[in-house]
């Protein structure tokens, strides 16, 4: 959850850079500005998190939580690290770095920023460092650069959607006592997507450049991180898989800065669109609009 706090902070400070539509000339002043704002903001965020989350630190230990929440939280780590690197890339491009250098350093920065959080988890008596989290963070942070190295382009975008599951009323402390908390805490309502720009894979076909196919993953009926504990409490945890349509806004180049910022932020989520769902519990289900 705290990874999303760090991402939210970065997006707030990166909004001026997110609004650009072309690469500016290299500027040491802008690069220093990015470094100072990033450094001060990160130190402040980490200090606040350490005071709120991490008290009474003890001996460092590892904790295997890969089975919890049917790994939805790990996909959340991947998504957060990717979006952190993507926003960092925009800030570095605003400072005048080339697209290739900006993506490389954004990936490195994403890994460097996320790793200390896992170290703090390792010293916390309540948690423990998770190899699964480290792998997910690293993979997400380098996913943008990896596509650049492979295709010199971004063809696959991780996205997020949420709709209240109705389960938070059973355990509001764990799943969220209100809507903003549930967006972060209730994994049952979260769906994570990989949105694929089919047109970029089929350049000779007349496939709409703005229309993507997205594959998604989510869970249901989990009121505990442990599937067995959820069953003990009378629920039937299950995984669900999705295939749906999505939209790619990167081809739109509005003149107004606020419009460019809005399109960037909309690119973080999968908007409501038709989708096909499958789960071992319910089988195949179609949705005219799924979010």
Buried (B, 14 or more C-beta within 10 A) or exposed (E): EBBBBBBEBBBEBBBEBBBBEEEEEEBEEBBEBBEEBBEEBBEEBBEEBBEEBBEEEEEEEEBEBBEBBBBBBBBBBBBBBBBBBBBBBBBBBBBBBEEEEBBBBBBBBBBEBBBEBBEBBBBBEEBBBBEBBBBBBBBBBBBBBBBBEEEEEBBBBBBBBBBBBEBBEEBBEBBBBEEEBBBBBBBBBBBBBBBBBBBBEEEEEEBEEEBBBBBBBBBBBBBBBBBEEBBEEEBEBBBBEBBBBBBBBEEEEBEEBEEBBBBBEEBBBBBBBEBBBBBEEEEEEEBEEBB
